[in-house]
Amino acid sequence: MTDKTTMLNISSDTLGDQVSLTTSKSRYVRYFFVGMACLFPVLTVLGFMPSYQAVSDGSFKPHWFVHVHGALMAGWLFIFLTQTFLAARGNLKFHRQLGMFFAFYGAMICLLMPTTSIRARIAFPPPVEDFVWSVLAVELMAFAMFSLFFIWGILVRKNAPAHKRLLLLATIILMGASIDRMSWLPRLENGLFSNFAYLDALLIPLFIYDFVSVGRIHKITLLGSACLVAAQLLVGTVWESQAWRTFWFNRFAPFVEQAVEIKLSDAQIDPLLGDYGDKNWHMTLGREEDKLYLKLPDIPRLEAGAVSENELFLRTTTWNLFFERDAHGQVTKVINKQGARTWEAARIR
């Protein structure tokens, strides 16, 4: 009797462990996509918080279109979270009803992404040497990958396993913008592939989910990951390409007003030369022969040109310098404008 009772107790304990494991696995499988949907807003806040802090202190003054862009992207994350939660709770009727609006909303995102890239380069036209033209390759990749996964996901919406994986992949693509802005993340010398590596790390939970739920990597996960990596490698081939930058610079050139450069005399240049900043950081405006250069800490010097005797621009990046003078005509500070970002540096000497 004792042996039988002991065996019964052991069997009961083993069954209880199995039920517990099964329940835990079922919960993980059911709420995996909800968990990922909760992670994305956290990453967005971590990436964009410095930008919104700059807005609050007045150093960053984005165009209203940028706020619309941010609101629509945040809306996508909210709707994606709602849809994953409805599916996890089994409320498929409302999930499908909301899906009609979700499809329309996704189409707006597809239009918004290239529009944002175009507007930024027309509003703040960069010189042909600016790395912003290389960044365009990343933006085009994100647009292409998001559109691919979103449209594909809508087309196979009756295939639930494929549908939910594709929309997850589309949302992961949007996280690239947040990761790019996380300056505190350690990066290799080539920051491009470091950013790609951090983005691709978001695929790891999906691989684990596939193993737990179906015992193998789902074909959609494999195909989607392969498409993303292939697109990233393609971007890497044009990242340092001057031909790529020149091509896109020429495409935008007819739509922007180019600055008219003038040549300053020595008497006009000399008052501008010197150090600007404070005791912790400074930049130096200097001259070599007849060329002006801006030197920043740990960065190679940047050649400058003049628009007027109080305004300079850098030849290789979108950066204008406006010099303010006192009543005696002495330069007291420089106002730096880098796109929508504005900041000041006082004259040190």
C-alpha positions as CSV (number, residue, x, y, z in Angstrom):
1,M,0.0,0.0,0.0
2,T,2.8,2.3,0.9
3,D,4.6,1.7,-2.4
4,K,1.4,2.2,-4.4
5,T,0.7,5.4,-2.5
6,T,4.2,6.7,-3.1
7,M,4.0,5.9,-6.8
8,L,0.6,7.6,-7.0
9,N,2.1,10.7,-5.3
10,I,5.1,10.7,-7.7
11,S,2.8,10.4,-10.7
12,S,0.6,13.2,-9.4
13,D,3.7,15.5,-8.9
14,T,5.0,14.7,-12.3
15,L,1.6,15.3,-13.9
16,G,1.4,18.6,-12.0
17,D,4.8,19.7,-13.4
18,Q,3.7,18.8,-16.9
19,V,0.5,20.7,-16.6
20,S,2.4,23.7,-15.2
21,L,4.9,23.6,-18.0
22,T,2.1,23.2,-20.6
23,T,0.3,26.1,-19.1
24,S,3.4,28.2,-19.1
25,K,4.2,27.3,-22.7
26,S,0.6,28.1,-23.7
27,R,0.7,31.5,-22.0
28,Y,4.0,32.3,-23.7
29,V,2.7,31.3,-27.1
30,R,-0.5,33.2,-26.6
31,Y,1.0,36.4,-25.4
32,F,4.3,36.5,-27.2
33,F,3.1,39.0,-29.8
34,V,1.5,41.1,-27.1
35,G,4.8,41.2,-25.3
36,M,6.7,42.3,-28.4
37,A,4.0,44.9,-29.0
38,C,4.6,46.3,-25.5
39,L,8.4,46.3,-26.1
40,F,8.2,48.6,-29.1
41,P,6.9,51.7,-27.4
42,V,9.6,51.3,-24.8
43,L,12.3,51.3,-27.5
44,T,10.6,54.3,-29.1
45,V,10.7,56.3,-25.9
46,L,14.4,55.4,-25.3
47,G,15.3,56.4,-28.8
48,F,13.4,59.6,-29.2
49,M,13.4,61.0,-25.7
50,P,16.5,63.2,-26.3
51,S,14.8,64.7,-29.4
52,Y,11.7,65.7,-27.4
53,Q,13.9,67.0,-24.6
54,A,15.5,69.2,-27.2
55,V,12.1,70.4,-28.4
56,S,11.1,71.3,-24.8
57,D,14.3,73.4,-24.2
58,G,13.9,75.1,-27.6
59,S,17.1,73.8,-29.3
60,F,15.2,71.6,-31.7
61,K,12.3,73.2,-33.6
62,P,10.8,70.6,-36.0
63,H,8.3,71.4,-38.7
64,W,4.7,70.5,-37.9
65,F,5.0,67.7,-40.4
66,V,7.6,66.0,-38.1
67,H,5.0,66.0,-35.3
68,V,2.4,64.5,-37.6
69,H,4.9,61.8,-38.6
70,G,5.6,61.0,-35.0
71,A,2.0,60.8,-34.1
72,L,1.1,58.5,-37.0
73,M,4.0,56.2,-36.1
74,A,2.9,56.1,-32.5
75,G,-0.6,55.3,-33.7
76,W,0.7,52.3,-35.6
77,L,2.3,50.9,-32.4
78,F,-0.9,51.5,-30.4
79,I,-3.1,49.8,-33.0
80,F,-0.6,46.9,-33.3
81,L,-0.7,46.4,-29.6
82,T,-4.5,46.5,-29.6
83,Q,-4.7,43.9,-32.4
84,T,-2.3,41.5,-30.8
85,F,-4.2,41.8,-27.5
86,L,-7.5,41.1,-29.2
87,A,-6.1,38.1,-30.9
88,A,-4.5,36.7,-27.7
89,R,-7.9,37.1,-25.9
90,G,-9.7,35.3,-28.8
91,N,-11.8,38.3,-29.7
92,L,-11.3,37.7,-33.4
93,K,-14.5,39.3,-34.5
94,F,-13.4,42.8,-33.3
95,H,-9.8,42.0,-34.4
96,R,-11.0,41.6,-38.0
97,Q,-13.3,44.6,-37.8
98,L,-10.4,46.8,-36.6
99,G,-8.2,45.1,-39.2
100,M,-9.9,47.1,-42.0
101,F,-8.9,50.3,-40.3
102,F,-5.4,48.8,-39.6
103,A,-5.0,48.1,-43.4
104,F,-5.9,51.7,-44.3
105,Y,-3.6,53.0,-41.6
106,G,-0.7,50.9,-42.8
107,A,-1.2,52.3,-46.3
108,M,-0.8,55.8,-44.9
109,I,2.4,54.8,-43.2
110,C,3.7,53.5,-46.6
111,L,3.0,56.9,-48.1
112,L,4.3,58.8,-45.1
113,M,7.8,57.2,-45.0
114,P,9.1,58.4,-48.4
115,T,7.3,61.7,-48.0
116,T,9.1,62.4,-44.8
117,S,12.5,61.7,-46.4
118,I,11.7,63.9,-49.4
119,R,10.5,66.8,-47.3
120,A,13.5,66.7,-45.0
121,R,16.0,67.0,-47.9
122,I,14.0,69.8,-49.6
123,A,13.5,71.8,-46.4
124,F,17.2,71.4,-45.3
125,P,19.1,70.7,-48.6
126,P,22.4,69.0,-47.8
127,P,25.5,69.3,-49.9
128,V,26.5,66.4,-52.1
129,E,29.2,65.2,-49.6
130,D,26.8,65.0,-46.7
131,F,26.3,61.5,-45.2
132,V,22.5,62.3,-45.2
133,W,22.5,61.0,-48.8
134,S,23.8,57.7,-47.5
135,V,21.2,57.7,-44.7
136,L,18.6,57.9,-47.5
137,A,19.6,54.4,-48.5
138,V,18.6,53.2,-45.0
139,E,15.3,55.1,-45.2
140,L,14.5,53.6,-48.6
141,M,15.3,50.2,-47.3
142,A,13.0,50.7,-44.3
143,F,10.2,51.9,-46.7
144,A,10.7,48.9,-49.0
145,M,10.8,46.3,-46.2
146,F,7.9,47.8,-44.3
147,S,5.8,47.9,-47.4
148,L,6.7,44.4,-48.4
149,F,5.9,42.9,-45.0
150,F,2.8,45.0,-44.5
151,I,1.2,44.3,-47.9
152,W,2.2,40.6,-47.8
153,G,0.7,40.3,-44.3
154,I,-2.6,41.8,-45.5
155,L,-2.7,39.6,-48.5
156,V,-2.3,36.4,-46.4
157,R,-4.6,37.6,-43.5
158,K,-6.6,34.4,-43.6
159,N,-3.4,32.5,-42.8
160,A,-3.0,33.5,-39.2
161,P,0.5,32.2,-38.6
162,A,1.9,34.0,-41.6
163,H,-0.2,37.1,-41.1
164,K,0.9,37.8,-37.5
165,R,4.6,37.1,-38.2
166,L,4.6,39.5,-41.2
167,L,3.0,42.3,-39.3
168,L,5.5,41.8,-36.5
169,L,8.3,42.0,-39.0
170,A,6.9,45.2,-40.5
171,T,6.8,46.7,-37.0
172,I,10.3,45.6,-36.2
173,I,11.4,47.6,-39.3
174,L,10.0,50.8,-37.8
175,M,12.3,50.3,-34.7
176,G,15.3,51.1,-36.8
177,A,14.7,54.8,-36.4
178,S,14.7,54.5,-32.6
179,I,17.8,52.3,-32.5
180,D,19.7,54.8,-34.7
181,R,19.1,57.5,-32.1
182,M,20.3,55.4,-29.1
183,S,23.8,57.0,-29.0
184,W,24.5,55.2,-25.7
185,L,24.6,51.8,-27.4
186,P,28.2,50.5,-28.0
187,R,29.0,50.5,-31.7
188,L,31.7,49.4,-34.0
189,E,33.7,51.9,-36.1
190,N,31.1,51.4,-38.8
191,G,28.0,52.4,-37.0
192,L,25.8,51.3,-39.9
193,F,26.2,47.5,-39.3
194,S,26.1,48.0,-35.5
195,N,22.6,49.5,-36.0
196,F,21.6,46.6,-38.2
197,A,22.9,44.1,-35.7
198,Y,20.8,45.7,-32.9
199,L,17.7,45.7,-35.2
200,D,18.2,42.1,-36.2
201,A,18.5,41.1,-32.5
202,L,14.7,41.8,-32.3
203,L,14.3,38.8,-34.5
204,I,15.7,36.5,-31.9
205,P,12.6,36.3,-29.8
206,L,10.6,35.4,-32.9
207,F,13.0,32.5,-33.6
208,I,12.5,31.3,-30.0
209,Y,8.8,31.6,-30.3
210,D,8.8,29.5,-33.5
211,F,10.8,26.7,-31.7
212,V,8.4,26.8,-28.7
213,S,5.2,27.0,-30.7
214,V,5.9,24.8,-33.8
215,G,9.2,23.1,-33.0
216,R,11.0,24.7,-36.0
217,I,11.6,28.1,-37.6
218,H,8.5,29.1,-39.5
219,K,9.1,29.6,-43.2
220,I,7.8,33.2,-43.0
221,T,10.3,34.0,-40.3
222,L,13.1,32.6,-42.5
223,L,12.0,34.4,-45.6
224,G,11.4,37.7,-43.8
225,S,14.8,37.5,-42.1
226,A,16.5,36.7,-45.3
227,C,14.9,39.6,-47.1
228,L,15.9,42.0,-44.3
229,V,19.5,40.8,-44.2
230,A,19.8,41.0,-48.0
231,A,18.4,44.6,-48.0
232,Q,20.9,45.5,-45.3
233,L,23.8,44.1,-47.2
234,L,22.7,46.1,-50.3
235,V,22.6,49.3,-48.3
236,G,26.1,48.5,-47.1
237,T,27.4,48.5,-50.7
238,V,26.2,52.1,-51.3
239,W,26.8,53.5,-47.9
240,E,30.2,55.1,-48.8
241,S,29.4,55.4,-52.5
242,Q,30.0,58.9,-53.9
243,A,28.1,57.9,-57.0
244,W,25.0,57.2,-54.9
245,R,25.3,60.5,-53.1
246,T,25.8,62.4,-56.4
247,F,22.8,60.6,-58.0
248,W,20.4,61.6,-55.3
249,F,21.8,65.1,-54.9
250,N,21.1,65.7,-58.6
251,R,17.6,64.3,-58.3
252,F,16.8,66.8,-55.6
253,A,18.8,69.8,-56.9
254,P,16.0,71.2,-59.2
255,F,13.6,71.5,-56.2
256,V,15.9,73.4,-53.8
257,E,17.5,76.8,-53.7
258,Q,21.2,76.6,-53.6
259,A,23.2,79.1,-51.4
260,V,25.0,81.8,-53.3
261,E,28.6,81.8,-52.0
262,I,30.6,85.0,-51.8
263,K,34.3,85.6,-51.1
264,L,35.2,87.5,-48.0
265,S,38.1,89.8,-47.6
266,D,40.7,89.4,-44.9
267,A,39.2,92.3,-43.0
268,Q,35.8,90.5,-43.0
269,I,37.2,87.1,-42.1
270,D,39.6,88.1,-39.2
271,P,36.9,89.1,-36.7
272,L,35.2,85.7,-37.1
273,L,38.3,83.6,-36.4
274,G,38.8,82.1,-32.9
275,D,37.3,79.7,-30.3
276,Y,33.7,79.4,-29.4
277,G,32.1,77.4,-26.6
278,D,32.9,77.2,-22.9
279,K,35.5,75.7,-20.5
280,N,34.3,72.2,-21.1
281,W,34.0,72.2,-24.9
282,H,34.9,74.5,-27.8
283,M,35.2,74.7,-31.5
284,T,37.7,76.7,-33.5
285,L,37.2,78.7,-36.7
286,G,40.5,79.0,-38.4
287,R,42.0,79.8,-41.8
288,E,44.7,78.2,-43.9
289,E,45.8,80.3,-46.9
290,D,42.4,81.5,-48.4
291,K,40.2,78.7,-46.9
292,L,38.1,78.7,-43.8
293,Y,37.9,75.7,-41.5
294,L,35.9,74.7,-38.5
295,K,37.6,72.3,-36.1
296,L,35.7,70.3,-33.5
297,P,37.2,68.0,-30.8
298,D,38.2,64.6,-32.2
299,I,36.7,65.4,-35.7
300,P,38.7,66.3,-38.8
301,R,38.4,69.9,-39.7
302,L,35.5,70.9,-42.0
303,E,35.8,73.5,-44.8
304,A,33.5,76.5,-44.7
305,G,32.2,78.9,-47.2
306,A,30.5,82.3,-46.8
307,V,27.0,83.5,-47.7
308,S,27.6,86.9,-46.1
309,E,30.1,88.5,-43.7
310,N,28.0,87.2,-40.8
311,E,26.9,83.8,-42.2
312,L,29.0,80.8,-43.0
313,F,28.1,77.3,-44.2
314,L,30.0,74.0,-44.1
315,R,30.6,72.4,-47.4
316,T,30.2,68.7,-46.4
317,T,27.2,68.8,-44.1
318,T,24.0,70.8,-43.4
319,W,25.3,73.3,-40.9
320,N,25.1,77.1,-41.0
321,L,26.8,79.5,-38.6
322,F,25.4,82.9,-37.9
323,F,27.7,85.4,-36.1
324,E,26.3,88.0,-33.7
325,R,28.1,91.2,-32.9
326,D,28.0,93.8,-30.1
327,A,27.5,97.5,-30.6
328,H,31.2,97.9,-31.4
329,G,31.1,95.3,-34.1
330,Q,32.9,92.6,-32.1
331,V,31.7,89.0,-32.6
332,T,30.2,87.8,-29.3
333,K,28.7,84.4,-30.2
334,V,27.8,82.1,-33.1
335,I,24.3,80.6,-33.6
336,N,24.6,77.1,-35.1
337,K,21.7,75.8,-37.2
338,Q,21.8,72.1,-38.2
339,G,18.6,71.4,-39.9
340,A,15.8,72.0,-37.3
341,R,18.3,72.0,-34.5
342,T,19.6,75.4,-33.2
343,W,22.3,76.0,-30.5
344,E,24.6,78.8,-29.5
345,A,28.3,79.0,-28.6
346,A,29.8,82.1,-27.0
347,R,33.0,83.6,-28.2
348,I,35.9,82.6,-26.0
349,R,38.8,84.4,-27.7
